[in-house]
């Protein structure tokens, strides 16, 4: 229970119609900061973002409040002066919330916010301090939610990244240039012909065969999203969604993928120059420290609060203009956004039939880009090791992507989630005998490194080839094994 002295201080504060510019700025900006951090923590968990939000959400509002405190009597007619600070408090708060939810400039929305703030200021000007108090209360409530993310960050367990052997120190005996091309959501040819896809891609299949690529049927991803799949691929280990029970972006996935991982370290330790080529800045949205030697995307160009994934970049043209170094081996990670997957949410889905048709249209676009990309690589680097491997399936057969939350035992739907196309061009058509080990993406680089090192001992520590999903509907919320090591659709809770 509050002491009489504290009650008097609170009463005096609420009755007064004055507040320091700093307090007013903190009240207006703190809840929007906490709201955005809680909703997008994996995108903003950097010191750069922290400084940006302090400046834009607290610093600039503080300057605005301070200027009006100093100049109000000179620039505002006397009869309107009592409305100035209530208006600013409400307007800045609503404007910052608009920025959090709808990045960019929406003129009509800003006009509406000005109107709402003006009306509320006129009605509530006598309660200016209560407006500030309410904003601070909201910030405290949002702070509890944000605290959970911060605690998770501080207690993040990296044990899953530890390797069972010394593959981190692998020494390559062969050093061809290596290209890892990742077309988002490209299901395996073996599943593409079957329902729910029911599509023949013979022209592209014939092309890659003629170009010397080996196709690995029934190959699949181990996880159901780009970030969860890639963090597993580049660490060559299972993380089981890090124990999360929500299908959301993993906490440090972008840093793992783009900054430091076992695959990147192995290439660098063997004298490779590393390059990332992305069509969009999806993997760089939280501005991670770039672990690659070069990239077609400058991290400094990525906005702290973006309206999307950035402009489309032509990776084919970029690679065409890139000099292939003949004196030092190179590793390229090329991320493509086609064919992608069906719409994510029910509200924007057009239903499974239309979603399938649109996915197939995107597939045609992906095949065209891959054809051009392969042609460029083969002309510039005919004996390169080229890996074309998708991150996950296209989710065709469902109405929208978020239906993966709901339990299903339909094999065609489960395979639609995880089926991943894998095509490899081995230098001089010298496919190793142990490629039968290629069943899922978690083991792809362990097999590749065994080939480059000419050392099969690394195959003794292959990860389980099972595929995992997070469910929250039709089953207790948790992480489940959906496809086992033998490729059979199962339903086994693990977390």
N, C-alpha and C positions, 0 to 999 in steps of 0.2 A: 504494500500500500504506500502511495507517495506521501512524503512528509508535507506538513503545512507550508514550509518554505518553498518546496518544489512546486506545490500547487499554485502558490502566489506568483511564482516566476512564469509558469505556464499560462496562468490567467492574464497576466500583464502582457505576455507575448501575443496572445490571441486577440486581445482588445486593441493593441497598437496596430496602426495601419502602415508601419514602417518596417522594413527588413533590410539587412545589409545586402548589397549586390552579390556578394559571394554566396550567402545562404540562399538567396533567390535562384542563383545560377545552379547551385548544387541540387536544390529541390526540383528544378525544371529538367535537369539533365540526367540525374542519377538513375531514375527508374528506366528511361529509355536505354541507358547503357546496360543496366542489369538485364533488361528484357532481351536486348539483342545478343548479349553474351550467352544467356541461358538457352536461347533458341539456335544459336550458331557457334557454339563454343569451339568446335573443331576448326572453324574458319578464322577465328580471331585470337587464338591462344598464342600470341606473340607479343613481345614488348613493343614492337612497332605499332600494332593495333591498339595497345593500351595507351600509348602516347597520343595516337590519333584521336581516340575517343575522349581523352581528357581535354585535349585542345578544342575539338569541335563541339563537344557536348557540354563542357563546363567552362572552358576558357573563353570562347567567343560569347556565350550567353552572359558571362561575368562582365565582359567589356561592354556589352549592350546595356545591361542594367546600370553599370557604373556611369556610362555616358548620359543615360537618361536622368540619373540622379543628379548629375552635375549641371545638365543643360535643360532639364524639364521646364523650369520656370521661364527660360528664355525662348524655347522653341514650341512649347505647347500652350495653347490658350488656357487661361486660368480655370474655366469651367470644366475642362477636360482633364486637368492634371490628376484628379483623384482616380481616374480610370486607367492611367498609363501603366502602372506596375501590375495591377490585376490582368490587364490585357496582355502585357508582355509575358507574364508568368504562364498564362493559359496558352497563348499562341506558341511560345517556344516549346512548351511541353508537347502540344499536339503536333507541331511541325517536326520535332525530333522523332516522335512515334511514327509519323508518316514516312520519314527517311528510313527508319528501321524496317518497316513493313513493305514499303514501295520505294526502293532506291531510285534516284533520278528526279527529274523535275516534272511534276504533274500540275500544270497551271490551274486547272479547274479545281483540283483538290486543295491547292494552296489558297485560292480565293475562298473556298468553302471554310477552310480553317480560320482565315481572317474574320469571316462573318460570324462563325461560332464563338471565337474568342471575344469579339466585340460585344455580342449579345450577353455572354456570360459575365464579362467584365462590368457591363452596365448593371446587371442584376446583382452581382456578388461583390462589388467593389468594397463594401464594408467588411467583407470577410476575407480580405487578402491573405492575412496570416493563416487562416484556416485552410485556404487553398494550398499554401506552402506546406502546412502540416500534413494535409492529405497526400500531397506528392511524396513527402518523406516517408509516410507510412507505407505507401505503395512500394517505394524503393526498399524498405526493410523487408517486406514480404517477398519481393523478387530476389533480394539478397540471399534468402534462405535457399531458394532454388539454385542460384548460381554457386552457392557454397558446395553443393553436391558435386558439381563439375570440377571445382578447384580441388576438392579433397581427392577426387578420382585422379586428377592430374598429378597431385603430389604423391599419391600412393601407387602410381602406375607401375605395374610389375613387368619387368623386361625379361623375366626368366624364360618365357616362351621362345625368345630369339636365340637362346644358346644352342649351338650346334652339337650333335652327338659325336662328331669327329673333327679332324683338322681341315675340313674343306675350305675354311676361311683362308688357309695358307696354300691352297692348291697351286701347283706350278704347271702351266700349259707347255706342252711339247709342240702343239700346233697352234698357230696364231693367225687364222684367217680373220678378215673383217666380219663382224657379227652384226646382223640387223634383226632386232626384235620388233615386229610390226603387230600392233594390237588393234584389230578392228572390233569396236565395241559391239557386244551382243550377237556375234556371228556364230550361229549354231553349226554343228558338225554336218558335213555332207551326208553322213549316215542317217541323221535325224531329219534333215531338210526334206528328204523325199517322202517322209512319213507324216501322218496326221500329228499335230494340227497344222503343220507347215504345208505339207503336200505340194512341194514345189521342186521342179527340175532345174538345176543350174548347170546343165551339161556344157554350155559354152565356156564358162569360166573354169569348170572342172577340167575340161579338155586342154584349156590354155595352160593351167598350172602343171598338168602332167607333161605337156610338151616342153615346158620350161625346166623340167627336171625335179619338180617337187614331189616329195613322198607324202601321201595323205594317211593320217592315222584315224581310222574309224572309231566311233564310240568314245572318243576322248571327251573329257568333261572338266569343268572347273570344280573347285572345292567349296566355293562360297558364292553368295548370290548378289554381290554388288561389286562395282569396280574397285573401290578402296579396300574392301575386305579381301577380295581376290588378289589384288596386286601386292598388298602388304605380305600376304602368304607366299606369293610367287617370288618376290625379291628377297625374302628372308629364308626361303626354302623350308619353312616350318608351318605347322598348324597353330593358329591362335584361338580357334573356336569362338570367334567374335569377342575375344578377351573377356568372356563371361557376361557380356551385355545381354539383356533380354529385350532390348528395343532394337528394331531394324533401323539403325541410324549410322551416321558416319563414325568410324572408329576414331578414338581420341587422337592418336599420333600417326595415322596412316600416311598422310601426305608427307610428313617429315621422314618416315621410314622409306617411302617410295622414292622421294625426290632428293633427299639429303644424304642419308647414309644407310646402306644395307650390305649384306654379305655379297650379293651378286655384283654390285657396283665396286665394292672393295676388291673383289677377286680380279675383275678386269683391270682395275688400276694397278694392282700389285703385279700384274703381268705385262705392264707397259702399254696398256690400251689408252687411247684418247676416247673420252665418253661424250656423247651428244644426245640431248633430248629434243625431239621434234614433236610438237603437239599442234593439233588443229585448233584447239581452244585451251584456255588456261585453267581448266578444271582441276588438274593435279597441283596447281600452284596457287590456288585461291587464298590460302592462308599465308602466302608469301614466305615459304620455307627457305632456309639457306640452301642454295642449289649445289648439290653434290656432283653434278655433271660439269665437265670442262666447258661445254658450250650448249646453247639452247637457242631456238628460234623465237623464244618468248622471253622478254626482259621482265624480271619480277617487279622492277620499279614501275612498270606500266600498268600493273594490275591495281585497280582501285581498292581502297580499304573496305568500302561498301559498294558492291557492284550491282548492276542491273541484270547480270546474266553471266555467260561464260566468255564474253569477249568476242571480238570479230573473228570470223573464220580465216584461218591461215592455210596457205597452200603448201603442204609438206612435200608434195611431189616437185613443185617448182623449186622449193628451197633445197631439196636434195640434189636436184639437177644442177644447181649452182654451187654445190658444195664440192670442194676438191677432195678426192679420195687419196689419202696419204699412203704412198707405197712403201715408205720407210718405217712407219709406225702403225701398228694395228689399231683399228677403230671399232667401237661399239656404239650402235645407234638404237635408241628406244623411240619408236615412232607410234604415237597414239592417234587413232582415227575414231571418229564419232559415228560412223555408219557400219552396219545397218542400225545399231542401237537397239532399243527395246520399245515395247508398247508404252502408251502413256502411263504415268505413275499413279495418278489419283482418279477415283471414280468420277469426280465432278467434271473432268476434262476428257474422259474416255468416250469414244464413239461406239463402244461395244466390240466384242471379240472379232466379229466378221470384218468390220472396217479397219480395226487395228491390225489385223493380219494383212490386209491389202496394203496398208500404208507401210508396214514393215517390209513387205516384198518389194515395194517401190524403192525403199531405202537400201535394200539389199542390192538392187541393180546399180544404184549409185556407188555402193561400196565396191562391187565387182569392177566397175569402171576405174575407180581410183586405184584399186589394188593392181589392176592390169597395167596401168601407167607407172605405178611405183615399181613393180617387178621389172618392167621393161627398162626403166632408168637404172636400176641396180644391176641388172644383168649386162647392160651395155658398159657401165662404168667399172663393174666389179664382178666379172663372170664366175669367179671361184669363191665367192663369199658364202658364209653360212647364214642363211636367211630363215628366220622362224616367223611364221604367221600364226598367231594364237590369240583367240578371243579371250576376254575376261570372264564371260558368263554367257548364258543363252539370251534369247530374245523375248521370252515370256509369252510368246504367241500361244493362243488357246485359252488365255485368261482375258477378262474384260479390262483389267488394269493391273499394273505391277504390284500394287500393295496387297493384292490377293494372295501373294506368297506368304503373308502372315497366317493365312487360314490353312488348317491341315487338309491335305489331300493325299490319297493313295493311288491316284491315277498316274500310271507310269509315264504317259505321254506329257502330262503337265509337269511332273517332277523333272523329267529329262529336258523339257523346254526351258526350265530355269537354269540348269547346269550344263547342258550340252555345249561344247566349245570346239570350234574348228581348229585343227592343228595341221599345218602344212610345213614341211621343212625341206629346204634345199641344202643338201650336204655337199661340201666342196668335192669336186671331181666325182660326184655321184657315189661317194664312199660312205654308204650308210653303215654304222656300226651294228654288230650283231645283237647288242643288248637293247635295241629300241623297243622290244616287247615290254619293257618296263614303263613305257610312256602311256599312262592311263589317265593321269590327272595333272593339273597345272602346278601343284605344289612341288612336283619332282622334276619339272622340265629342265631347270638349270643344273640340277644335280646330275642329270643324265648328260647334258651338254658339256659340263665341266669334266665328267668322266671321259668323254670323247676327246676333248681338247688336251687333257692331261695324259691320255692313253693309260688310264689307271682305273680299273673296275672296282677297286676297294671302296670307292665312294658310294657304290650302289648297294653296299651292305647296310647303309643307314637311310634308305629311302623312307619317306613318310607314308603313312596309311593313305590310300587313295579315296577314302570316303568323302562324301559331300555333305555339307551341313547347312541348316537353315534355322532361322529364329521364328517361332510360332507364338501367336497370342490368341488365336481364335480356333475353336474346335479341339484344343488341347491346352493343358496348363502352360502358362507363359514360360518359355525356356528355349534352349538351344537343342536341336534334334539332328540326329544322323538320318539323312533322307536317302542316300545311296551308299551302300557299303563298299568295302574294298574290292569285292568281286563284281561290282557293277549292278547289284540287285537293289531295287527300290525297297526300302525298309522304313521303320518308324521306331527310332530308339532315342529316348531322352539322354542327354549327357550332362546338361547343366540345368 
